[in-house]
């Protein structure tokens, strides 16, 4: 795992998008196809905007999966991650081969169907973030580091639900779902390369807990320390609590 620090969200996003584009192009050139995992949430806005404006990516040869979705939430809801990905990614680049986790279909069937698709071939690159409570995807602490299933139904803890409320996705805490379908920690770690995009001061404590302390289920994203090809993209605010020795400039 490598930590990289940038002055602001825009420069962070540009650097992460450039690396993402390089990996996607290389995979298409090598095998005729790239398989990616896309993250959602407010922390990914600038990154996805930068990635979708890169002109020379052949998106027709890209297959996309995504990390998580609220159980019971229709795609018409403003907080739906399916809606988010259609508006901020799929429709912008014209990608045709994608697998969205329906929040209103039977969760077991959704996890089985998309999990089988996910397991068919390796993932070239995964885009992820880190929650304010240290979660990776929707694996809140204490996260399950052992399950080998590609997806799981998880319970969302109150800090996670409050984050969604504070980001403006829901009108009240009671409106935030209490369960989600989430890609598991082990499945995320199977990606050949992981780009972890983590801007903003509100993530600084989680960044310190996950990347400067020992690997622990209580800091789920700390599992990325065990992945040999992960780069964590931080800005000045999110990296503010880390020791300077942690960075590669």
C-alpha positions in Angstrom: 0.0 0.0 0.0 1.2 3.5 -0.9 -0.1 6.8 0.4 0.0 9.8 -1.8 -0.9 13.4 -0.7 -2.2 16.2 -2.9 -2.9 19.8 -2.2 -6.6 19.6 -2.8 -9.5 17.5 -4.1 -9.1 18.6 -7.7 -5.4 17.6 -8.0 -6.1 14.3 -6.1 -9.0 13.5 -8.5 -6.9 14.3 -11.6 -4.1 12.0 -10.4 -6.3 9.1 -9.5 -8.3 9.4 -12.8 -5.1 9.4 -14.8 -4.0 6.2 -13.1 -7.4 4.7 -13.5 -7.3 5.5 -17.3 -3.8 4.0 -17.6 -4.9 0.7 -16.0 -8.1 0.5 -18.1 -6.2 1.2 -21.4 -3.5 -1.3 -20.5 -6.1 -4.1 -19.7 -8.0 -3.5 -22.9 -4.7 -3.5 -24.9 -3.6 -6.7 -23.2 -6.8 -8.7 -23.1 -9.4 -6.8 -25.1 -11.3 -5.9 -22.0 -11.1 -4.2 -18.6 -13.1 -5.2 -15.5 -13.6 -2.5 -12.9 -15.3 -1.8 -9.6 -16.8 1.7 -9.1 -17.4 3.4 -5.8 -20.0 6.0 -5.0 -20.7 8.7 -2.4 -19.8 12.4 -2.1 -16.1 11.7 -1.8 -16.0 10.3 -5.4 -17.6 13.3 -7.1 -14.4 14.9 -8.4 -12.7 11.6 -9.2 -15.6 10.4 -11.4 -15.9 13.8 -13.0 -12.2 13.7 -13.9 -12.4 10.1 -15.2 -15.4 10.7 -17.4 -13.7 13.6 -19.1 -10.7 11.6 -20.3 -11.4 11.2 -24.0 -9.3 8.2 -25.1 -10.8 5.3 -23.1 -12.8 2.7 -25.1 -15.6 2.3 -22.6 -17.3 -0.3 -24.9 -14.7 -2.7 -23.8 -15.1 -2.1 -20.0 -17.2 -4.2 -17.7 -18.3 -2.4 -14.5 -19.4 -3.7 -11.1 -20.2 -1.6 -8.0 -19.6 -1.9 -4.3 -22.9 -1.5 -2.5 -26.6 -0.5 -2.4 -29.2 0.1 0.3 -31.6 -2.7 0.8 -35.2 -1.6 0.0 -34.2 1.7 -1.7 -35.6 2.2 -5.2 -33.5 3.6 -8.0 -35.7 6.6 -8.2 -34.5 7.7 -4.7 -31.9 10.5 -4.6 -29.6 8.3 -2.5 -29.7 5.3 -4.7 -26.2 4.3 -5.8 -27.6 2.8 -9.0 -29.0 6.2 -9.8 -25.7 7.8 -8.8 -23.7 5.6 -11.2 -26.1 6.0 -14.1 -26.0 9.8 -13.8 -22.4 10.4 -12.9 -20.7 7.5 -14.8 -22.7 5.1 -17.0 -24.6 7.7 -19.0 -21.7 10.0 -19.4 -19.3 7.5 -20.9 -21.8 5.2 -22.6 -20.6 2.1 -20.9 -22.9 -0.8 -21.9 -21.6 -3.7 -19.8 -22.4 -3.0 -16.2 -23.9 -4.9 -13.2 -26.0 -2.8 -10.8 -27.1 -4.0 -7.4 -30.9 -3.5 -7.3 -32.1 -2.3 -3.9 -35.6 -3.5 -4.4 -35.1 -7.0 -5.9 -34.6 -10.0 -3.6 -31.2 -9.4 -2.0 -30.2 -13.1 -2.0 -30.9 -13.3 -5.8 -29.1 -10.1 -6.5 -26.0 -11.2 -4.6 -26.0 -14.6 -6.3 -26.5 -13.4 -9.8 -23.9 -10.5 -9.7 -21.5 -12.5 -7.5 -21.4 -15.2 -10.2 -20.6 -12.6 -12.8 -18.0 -11.0 -10.6 -16.2 -14.4 -10.1 -15.9 -15.1 -13.8 -12.6 -13.3 -14.3 -10.2 -11.1 -12.2 -11.0 -7.4 -11.6 -8.3 -5.2 -13.1 -8.9 -2.2 -10.9 -11.2 -1.2 -8.0 -12.1 2.3 -7.0 -13.0 2.6 -3.3 -13.3 5.2 -0.6 -13.2 5.2 3.2 -16.1 6.0 5.4 -16.0 8.4 8.4 -16.2 5.3 10.6 -13.4 3.5 8.6 -15.8 1.4 6.5 -14.7 -0.1 3.2 -17.7 -0.4 0.9 -20.5 -0.8 3.5 -18.5 -3.1 5.7 -18.9 -1.2 9.0 -16.8 -2.0 12.1 -16.4 -4.7 13.2 -16.0 -5.9 9.6 -16.1 -9.5 8.5 -12.5 -10.2 7.3 -13.2 -14.0 6.9 -16.2 -14.5 4.6 -15.3 -15.7 1.1 -18.7 -14.7 -0.4 -18.5 -11.8 -3.0 -21.4 -9.9 -1.5 -23.1 -9.9 1.9 -26.1 -8.2 3.6 -24.6 -5.9 6.2 -26.1 -3.9 9.1 -25.3 -0.2 8.9 -24.2 1.3 12.2 -25.3 4.7 13.4 -22.1 6.6 12.5 -22.4 5.3 8.9 -26.0 6.3 8.7 -25.3 9.7 10.2 -22.7 10.3 7.5 -25.3 9.6 4.8 -27.6 12.0 6.5 -25.0 14.7 6.9 -24.0 14.4 3.2 -27.6 15.4 2.4 -28.8 12.1 0.9 -31.7 11.7 3.4 -34.0 14.2 5.2 -33.8 12.4 8.6 -31.8 9.7 10.3 -34.9 7.5 10.3 -35.0 7.6 6.6 -31.6 6.1 6.2 -31.8 2.3 5.6 -30.4 0.0 8.2 -29.2 -2.7 5.8 -27.3 -2.8 2.6 -25.8 -5.2 0.1 -22.0 -4.8 0.2 -19.1 -6.3 -1.6 -17.1 -8.1 1.0 -13.6 -7.2 2.2 -12.0 -10.3 0.7 -13.7 -9.7 -2.6 -12.4 -6.2 -2.8 -8.9 -7.4 -2.0 -9.0 -9.7 -5.0 -8.7 -6.8 -7.4 -5.3 -6.6 -9.2 -5.1 -2.9 -8.3 -7.0 -0.7 -5.9 -7.3 3.1 -6.0 -8.6 4.4 -2.7 -9.9 8.0 -3.1 -10.3 9.8 0.3 -10.6 13.6 0.3 -11.9 16.0 3.0 -11.1 16.8 6.7 -14.0 14.7 7.9 -12.1 11.6 6.9 -8.8 12.5 8.6 -9.4 10.4 11.8 -10.5 7.4 9.8 -7.5 7.7 7.5 -5.2 7.7 10.6 -7.0 4.8 12.2 -7.0 2.7 9.0 -3.5 3.5 7.6 -1.2 4.4 10.5 -2.5 1.8 13.0 -2.5 -2.0 12.9 -4.9 -3.9 10.6 -8.2 -4.5 12.5 -11.8 -5.3 11.8 -12.6 -2.2 13.9 -11.0 -0.1 11.1 -12.3 -2.0 8.1 -10.3 -0.1 5.4 -7.1 -1.1 7.2 -7.4 -4.3 5.3 -6.0 -2.4 2.3 -2.6 -2.5 4.1 -2.5 -6.2 3.1 -3.0 -5.5 -0.6 0.3 -5.1 -2.4 -1.0 -2.9 -5.2 -3.2 -0.3 -3.4 -2.6 3.5 -3.7 -4.5 5.8 -1.3 -5.1 9.2 -2.7 -5.4 11.9 0.0 -5.7 15.6 0.1 -4.2 18.1 2.6 -7.3 17.9 4.8 -7.8 14.1 4.9 -4.1 13.5 5.5 -3.7 16.1 8.2 -3.4 13.6 11.1 -0.9 11.3 9.5 2.8 11.3 10.3 4.8 12.9 7.4 6.9 9.7 7.1 3.8 7.9 5.7 3.8 9.7 2.4 5.3 9.3 -1.0 5.1 12.6 -2.7 
